[in-house]
Amino acid sequence: MEQTWASEDPKNVQMVACLDRVSTGATIRRCKYDDPKPDTLTLLKASYRLRVYEVATGRKLLDKAIGGDDQACPYVVLVGPDKKIYAEVSDRSLLAALRNLVKR
């Protein structure tokens, strides 16, 4: 299944997916981290736009709004100056959204 979803050979790639955060919402919780130094970050709700394009033609195959349903504090984060992090779209939700486009 791994080769079907993520080929290492560019000539086998038939589609490309783009996932863009389009909005943020209310605070879900505060996430505490100890490394490299103690810090607390705000985890916010987020909404995303998932688009899938056919590589050969550039034709849009999917354009779907999808919510950030993984609302747990992430294990590893890149911290911006605003000290905010955003709920991500879970792998389960992404696979469900993409499943009908992927064939073996």
Backbone as numpy.savetxt, mean C-alpha at the origin, in Angstrom:
# Nx Ny Nz CAx CAy CAz Cx Cy Cz
3.25 -19.36 -7.19 2.44 -18.17 -7.19 3.30 -16.91 -7.19
4.41 -16.92 -6.50 5.30 -15.76 -6.42 5.70 -15.27 -7.81
6.04 -16.18 -8.73 6.45 -15.77 -10.08 5.29 -15.16 -10.85
4.08 -15.58 -10.58 2.91 -15.03 -11.25 2.72 -13.57 -10.85
2.90 -13.26 -9.58 2.64 -11.92 -9.08 3.82 -10.98 -9.23
5.04 -11.50 -9.18 6.21 -10.62 -9.19 7.36 -11.27 -9.94
7.33 -11.18 -11.25 8.39 -11.75 -12.07 9.68 -10.96 -11.90
10.80 -11.66 -11.89 12.09 -11.00 -11.82 12.60 -10.64 -13.22
11.95 -11.12 -14.25 12.35 -10.85 -15.63 11.41 -9.79 -16.22
11.92 -8.58 -16.51 11.06 -7.50 -17.00 10.25 -7.84 -18.25
10.76 -8.73 -19.10 10.01 -9.05 -20.32 8.73 -9.84 -20.03
8.61 -10.39 -18.82 7.40 -11.12 -18.45 6.34 -10.25 -17.78
6.69 -9.01 -17.48 5.76 -8.12 -16.77 4.68 -7.66 -17.75
3.43 -7.92 -17.39 2.30 -7.55 -18.25 1.48 -6.40 -17.68
1.54 -6.21 -16.37 0.78 -5.16 -15.72 1.62 -4.50 -14.64
1.30 -3.25 -14.36 1.93 -2.53 -13.25 0.82 -1.91 -12.42
0.98 -1.99 -11.09 -0.01 -1.43 -10.17 0.59 -0.23 -9.45
-0.24 0.81 -9.28 0.16 2.01 -8.55 -0.80 2.20 -7.38
-0.27 2.41 -6.20 -1.09 2.63 -5.02 -0.68 3.97 -4.43
-1.59 4.94 -4.48 -1.31 6.30 -4.02 -2.23 6.68 -2.87
-1.65 7.26 -1.81 -2.46 7.77 -0.71 -3.13 9.05 -1.20
-4.45 9.14 -1.06 -5.18 10.30 -1.56 -5.76 11.17 -0.45
-5.95 10.61 0.74 -6.46 11.42 1.84 -6.11 10.77 3.17
-6.16 11.60 4.20 -5.92 11.10 5.55 -7.07 11.56 6.44
-7.23 10.87 7.55 -8.35 11.18 8.42 -7.95 11.26 9.87
-8.84 10.78 10.71 -8.71 10.89 12.16 -7.56 10.04 12.71
-7.14 10.39 13.89 -6.12 9.63 14.60 -6.68 8.27 15.01
-5.91 7.23 14.76 -6.28 5.87 15.19 -5.68 5.61 16.57
-4.38 5.89 16.72 -3.68 5.66 17.99 -2.31 6.32 17.93
-1.63 6.26 19.04 -0.24 6.72 19.13 0.63 5.47 19.17
1.72 5.51 18.42 2.64 4.36 18.34 3.97 4.76 18.96
4.43 3.96 19.91 5.68 4.25 20.60 6.81 3.40 20.03
7.95 4.04 19.83 9.15 3.38 19.30 10.34 3.73 20.17
11.28 2.79 20.27 12.46 2.98 21.11 13.77 3.11 20.34
13.75 2.81 19.04 14.99 2.77 18.29 14.87 3.64 17.04
15.73 4.58 16.77 17.03 4.77 17.41 16.96 5.54 18.72
15.83 6.24 18.97 15.63 6.91 20.25 14.15 6.84 20.57
13.76 6.97 21.82 12.32 6.93 22.14 11.55 8.03 21.41
10.42 7.64 20.83 9.60 8.59 20.08 8.18 8.06 20.01
7.22 8.95 19.91 5.82 8.57 19.75 5.30 9.22 18.47
4.70 8.40 17.60 4.18 8.88 16.33 2.67 8.70 16.29
1.99 9.56 15.55 0.54 9.50 15.40 0.19 8.66 14.18
-0.63 7.62 14.38 -1.11 6.77 13.28 -2.48 7.29 12.86
-2.61 7.67 11.58 -3.85 8.23 11.06 -4.53 7.30 10.08
-5.85 7.40 9.98 -6.59 6.70 8.94 -6.15 7.26 7.59
-6.23 6.44 6.54 -5.84 6.89 5.21 -6.66 6.16 4.15
-6.86 6.85 3.04 -7.53 6.27 1.88 -6.56 6.29 0.71
-6.67 5.29 -0.16 -5.75 5.13 -1.27 -6.49 4.95 -2.58
-5.77 5.12 -3.67 -6.29 4.86 -5.01 -5.38 3.82 -5.64
-5.97 2.69 -6.03 -5.24 1.60 -6.68 -5.55 1.64 -8.16
-4.51 1.75 -8.98 -4.66 1.73 -10.44 -3.75 0.66 -11.00
-4.25 -0.05 -12.00 -3.47 -1.08 -12.67 -3.48 -0.77 -14.16
-2.29 -0.83 -14.78 -2.14 -0.54 -16.20 -1.53 -1.74 -16.92
-1.98 -1.96 -18.15 -1.36 -2.95 -19.03 -0.08 -2.34 -19.57
1.04 -3.01 -19.41 2.34 -2.46 -19.79 2.42 -2.23 -21.30
1.99 -3.18 -22.09 2.15 -3.10 -23.55 1.38 -1.93 -24.18
0.22 -1.60 -23.62 -0.63 -0.59 -24.24 -0.84 0.66 -23.39
-0.56 0.60 -22.11 -0.83 1.71 -21.21 -2.29 1.80 -20.82
-3.10 0.84 -21.24 -4.54 0.84 -20.96 -4.77 0.62 -19.46
-5.67 1.43 -18.88 -6.00 1.29 -17.46 -6.96 0.11 -17.31
-6.57 -0.86 -16.47 -7.37 -2.06 -16.24 -8.19 -1.98 -14.95
-7.75 -1.15 -14.01 -8.43 -1.04 -12.73 -8.18 0.34 -12.15
-9.21 0.93 -11.59 -9.10 2.20 -10.88 -10.08 2.09 -9.71
-9.53 1.92 -8.50 -10.37 1.57 -7.37 -9.93 2.32 -6.11
-10.90 2.83 -5.38 -10.63 3.41 -4.06 -10.51 2.26 -3.07
-9.54 2.38 -2.16 -9.32 1.31 -1.19 -8.85 1.95 0.12
-9.37 1.46 1.22 -9.05 2.03 2.53 -7.83 1.39 3.16
-7.15 2.16 3.98 -6.03 1.64 4.75 -6.56 0.83 5.91
-6.66 -0.49 5.72 -7.29 -1.35 6.72 -6.31 -1.97 7.71
-5.01 -1.82 7.48 -4.01 -2.33 8.43 -3.74 -1.21 9.43
-4.45 -1.24 10.56 -4.41 -0.13 11.50 -3.58 -0.41 12.74
-2.70 -1.41 12.63 -1.77 -1.69 13.73 -0.54 -0.79 13.58
0.13 -0.52 14.68 1.37 0.25 14.60 2.39 -0.56 13.81
2.99 0.03 12.77 3.98 -0.71 11.98 5.22 -1.02 12.79
5.88 -2.13 12.45 7.09 -2.55 13.14 8.25 -1.61 12.81
8.35 -1.21 11.53 9.41 -0.32 11.06 8.74 0.84 10.32
9.22 2.06 10.56 8.65 3.23 9.89 9.75 4.20 9.46
9.45 4.96 8.41 10.26 6.11 8.04 9.56 7.32 8.65
10.27 8.08 9.44 9.66 9.18 10.17 9.88 10.49 9.43
8.78 11.18 9.14 8.85 12.51 8.54 8.87 13.56 9.63
9.06 14.80 9.25 9.14 15.87 10.25 7.83 16.06 11.02
6.69 15.64 10.44 5.40 15.81 11.13 5.11 14.70 12.13
5.97 13.68 12.17 5.83 12.54 13.09 4.49 11.84 12.97
3.98 11.76 11.74 2.72 11.07 11.48 2.99 9.87 10.58
2.25 8.79 10.82 2.29 7.62 9.97 0.85 7.28 9.60
0.68 6.49 8.56 -0.65 6.30 8.00 -1.00 4.83 7.90
-2.27 4.51 8.18 -2.74 3.14 8.06 -2.52 2.69 6.62
-1.91 1.54 6.45 -1.59 1.01 5.13 -2.69 0.06 4.66
-2.70 -0.20 3.37 -3.59 -1.22 2.81 -2.93 -2.57 3.08
-3.67 -3.49 3.67 -3.12 -4.80 4.00 -2.84 -5.61 2.74
-1.90 -6.53 2.83 -1.62 -7.44 1.72 -2.88 -8.19 1.32
-3.67 -8.58 2.29 -4.90 -9.33 2.03 -5.86 -8.53 1.14
-6.02 -7.24 1.45 -6.91 -6.38 0.65 -6.37 -6.16 -0.75
-5.05 -5.97 -0.86 -4.45 -5.79 -2.18 -4.60 -7.04 -3.04
-4.34 -8.20 -2.45 -4.49 -9.45 -3.20 -5.93 -9.64 -3.65
-6.88 -9.32 -2.79 -8.28 -9.45 -3.15 -8.64 -8.52 -4.31
-8.12 -7.30 -4.29 -8.41 -6.33 -5.35 -7.77 -6.72 -6.68
-6.61 -7.38 -6.62 -5.86 -7.71 -7.83 -6.11 -9.10 -8.36
-6.68 -9.97 -7.55 -6.81 -11.39 -7.88 -7.42 -11.64 -9.26
-8.47 -10.92 -9.61 -9.16 -11.19 -10.89 -8.33 -10.78 -12.10
-7.31 -9.97 -11.91 -6.45 -9.55 -13.03 -5.29 -10.50 -13.27
-4.95 -11.29 -12.27 -3.76 -12.16 -12.35 -4.18 -13.58 -12.73
-3.55 -14.09 -13.77 -3.80 -15.46 -14.20 -2.48 -16.20 -14.24
-2.54 -17.48 -14.02 -1.31 -18.29 -14.07 -0.89 -18.52 -15.50
